[in-house]
């Protein structure tokens, strides 16, 4: 299944000076069952977007675990309709 994940954080929690965006997610290579197809940032909004593929919702939780207590995530199942 495909999921669109929007992850945002408050400006005072911005990881820019403390590890960058990588501080807000696990390395996908270390998370069994997840494939990150695309990742985008809207830095003025302090938001990151991931398109991920997984058959296991818990894999998304493991992927986002480093941001627990620092960021908010909305996970939406999606379908491809172009391309």
Secondary structure per residue as TSV (DSSP state, phi and psi in degrees):
chain	resnum	aa	ss	phi	psi
A	1	X	-	360.0	151.1
A	2	X	E	-100.7	143.0
A	3	X	E	-135.0	142.3
A	4	X	E	-103.0	123.7
A	5	X	E	-113.4	123.1
A	6	X	E	-106.3	124.4
A	7	X	E	-122.7	121.7
A	8	X	E	-128.6	160.6
A	9	X	-	-143.1	159.3
A	10	X	-	-72.1	150.0
A	11	X	G	-52.9	-37.0
A	12	X	G	-72.9	-10.9
A	13	X	G	-101.9	8.3
A	14	X	-	-60.6	130.7
A	15	X	-	-85.1	5.2
A	16	X	T	-51.8	-41.5
A	17	X	T	-95.0	-1.1
A	18	X	T	-134.4	60.3
A	19	X	T	107.8	-8.8
A	20	X	G	70.5	-169.4
A	21	X	G	-62.5	-22.8
A	22	X	G	-62.6	-19.2
A	23	X	G	-72.2	-11.4
A	24	X	G	-101.6	4.1
A	25	X	S	-157.5	158.7
A	26	X	-	-77.0	159.5
A	27	X	-	-66.5	121.5
A	28	X	G	-56.0	-27.9
A	29	X	G	-65.7	-21.6
A	30	X	G	-96.3	0.2
A	31	X	S	-112.3	107.8
A	32	X	T	-64.7	133.9
A	33	X	T	91.9	7.0
A	34	X	-	-128.5	143.5
A	35	X	E	-131.1	122.2
A	36	X	E	-88.1	115.4
A	37	X	E	-86.6	-30.6
A	38	X	E	-160.3	153.2
A	39	X	E	-145.3	133.6
A	40	X	E	-135.8	154.4
A	41	X	E	-126.5	140.8
A	42	X	E	-117.3	85.7
A	43	X	G	-66.5	-32.0
A	44	X	G	-65.6	-26.9
A	45	X	G	-93.7	-3.5
A	46	X	T	55.0	47.6
A	47	X	E	-131.3	142.8
A	48	X	E	-120.9	146.6
A	49	X	E	-125.9	133.6
A	50	X	E	-126.0	138.7
A	51	X	E	-106.9	116.4
A	52	X	E	-123.6	154.0
A	53	X	E	-120.3	128.9
A	54	X	-	-163.1	152.0
A	55	X	S	-100.7	1.5
A	56	X	-	-132.4	108.7
A	57	X	H	-55.9	-35.4
A	58	X	H	-60.5	-25.1
A	59	X	H	-64.8	-35.6
A	60	X	H	-65.2	-42.5
A	61	X	H	-60.1	-44.4
A	62	X	H	-64.6	-38.2
A	63	X	H	-63.1	-39.2
A	64	X	H	-91.1	-3.9
A	65	X	G	-52.5	-37.9
A	66	X	G	-60.6	-20.0
A	67	X	G	-94.8	1.5
A	68	X	T	-55.8	126.6
A	69	X	T	85.0	-3.8
A	70	X	T	-122.2	-24.5
A	71	X	-	-142.3	163.2
A	72	X	E	-114.9	140.2
A	73	X	E	-128.8	142.8
A	74	X	E	-118.6	124.6
A	75	X	E	-113.5	121.4
A	76	X	E	-125.9	124.2
A	77	X	E	-69.3	137.5
A	78	X	E	-135.4	165.8
A	79	X	-	-126.4	145.8
A	80	X	-	-80.1	135.3
A	81	X	-	-129.0	-4.2
A	82	X	-	-133.9	148.8
A	83	X	-	88.7	360.0
